[in-house]
């Protein structure tokens, strides 16, 4: 190691004039490259004072190499594609629903072209962006009108702020849910300016409880779908068709937050039944809110459907502008809704439904193909087996119901000397070029293959060799 007095750092001008650095400037721009050069030189000067820089490390070639590595790292986006092998199809932390091809192509076009977002092509005047999907939503749900906001939490907030500000909303205690990210119905009501009127008990609420909760300051009777839990045993809840006549009697609307909000009866595809938006409208709900990126299988958004007069009030609320969606969301949503017009083809074309209905036999065959490849990459420290497992829909949809699935189970080999072998492997999988996300439980690392479709299998196999490096 050479002392700081004998090492000379090149000037910024010499570095920027180097041929290799000129390539960096051409790729990253002069301003960013210059800032990087100055940062590297500053670090080298600090190291020089500690006598930790040699002539070779201070050469232009070494400095440019550091700059190249640093600029590459800075250019990498934090958002990246991953393999979802968790067994949760609609995984909130992994972006929920995957868009079908028709929606992807529509978004690409919207990215590249001006669009008639709020331009009426017939009249040449300003239009309403909700008009792009409202007719489809009316057709598919049976509602009189619809509006779109950026997610379902926003839909609930906007609805309550419009119709119940400084007034009471009657809700069963058993439906005061909290979902991921500490989203709580009571907190949303407070932010919306509504007053919560809790009725009933956690496990049992009767129609009389709702009736006793209504007064001259009541704005809404509201039901909330218990999307991420289930209460069993000694329970009682009031069905919507019971609640609606009470609301009509007192002249107040009935609102339902469905959460996931499916547009089709999932039972026809061999899945558990979930109340549809149309069934909720037909049961008498005046307003229904639901998500676009859960069971519907579209982009993140919140949908409000229901009575035309109430939707009109909601759309006039100044908060609507703050919560509205952009052209990319609407470009993706419209093709997804179009798919529902052909229910016989939906399980093939709608990615979410295709994953939910994927045959266990296909996943078993896939596991048998991948098993020797993964075992070869992991070596003798681990034992890989193909096993049956359980998937879940996710994002609060049908929380009790699980789907028969198949995948790869990885366990530490007997006699392995690795410390925390499954934790180490889970980290290595996350560090792959396209991270692999599984789940650990019962001393096993589970890789559920439900969401690894054939189109992505080759890419998955291609990076397995890096596990043995």
Helices and strands as residue ranges (DSSP letters): G 4-6, H 12-17, H 19-28, H 30-49, G 56-58, H 60-75, E 83-84, G 92-94, H 101-112, H 131-141, E 145-149, H 152-164, E 168-172, G 173-175, E 178-179, G 180-182, E 183-184, H 185-192, E 195-199, H 207-213, E 218-224, H 240-250, E 253-259, G 266-269, H 277-282, E 287-291, E 302-306, H 308-316, H 319-323, H 327-339, H 343-349, H 351-356, H 360-378, G 379-381, E 382-391, E 403-412, H 421-430, E 436-437, E 439-441, E 444-448, H 454-462, G 464-468
